[in-house]
């Protein structure tokens, strides 16, 4: 089988497509013929040894997959050969075959294409956990989403609308804001590219305040970080919740804690992967609820671009450039079927 491997620390240019023996399904595992692999920001970080987890090399990036079960190991009963599944892997997804913990697999409807399935669990799982569990978002509240045109951002928009919230999409271009509006956002705001000096940061804060309205946003969903975080926090409502989801801008912001005091607000961390590991039953319930929303047509992954496995490094580089909208997916074989 072929796999896109990281053998040294570095950017996407260091990845190489190699031939490897097909793995076997061990105890508690299932062997998956991978049809598609979603590309996510952790894939950019993990090959540079900047992610929370540092797998032993060589490894294939790719933390979410979809495909067909080809074999199961001892003790596996909830999936069987021939089942269509999606799963979160952490890494190892950019390969034609993958042996993974079967507990991470979920059967998918026959009507769900493999590319959409590979763009589903991390984005919607993260955003659902953020909005439902961490923010307790309520109908009628206002949510502002930074990096709204990305995979988790669009997922947050759709989920928030399904929860009855008003959504303000913040993104780096009018084209991206228009995409967000097509996915349900009520309003949008275009922000500039950093870094920001003191005056530019102040102007950005005023821009967020104008977009949020006189009372501010009840919940802010921040998957960008960097110089955008402090200006956004300044626009939050009294007793609002600021969700720390990720740092696509590249820098981890340093927040003046006096803002939390003055706003009476909460700064809330969102680490979906760790939450899943600690709460498997709640995760299973959440996945069931997400699939119900998908079946009802209330959420639908937007796959903007597809790359074949041999161009998987280009897919990661494209995501890292922050030019991508929605989800980027690497496909193997009949990845759209």
Buried (B, 14 or more C-beta within 10 A) or exposed (E): BBBBBBEEEEEBEBBEBBEBEBBEBBEBBBBBBBBBBBBBBBBBBBBBBEBEEEBEEBBBBBBBBBBBBBBBBEEBEEBEEEBBBBBBBBBBBBBBBBBBBBBBBBBBEEEBBBBBBBBBBBBBBBBBBBBBBBBEBEEEBBBBBBBBBBBBBBBBBBBBBBBEBBBBBBBBBEEBBBBBBEBBBBBBBBBEEBEBEEEBBBBBBEBBBEBBBEEBBBBBBBBBBBBBBBBBBBBBBEEBBBBBBBBBBBBEBEBEEEBBEEBEBBBBEBBBBEBBEEBEEEBEEBBEEBBEBBEEEBBBBBBBBBBEBEBBBBBBBBBBEBEBBBBBBBBBBEBBE
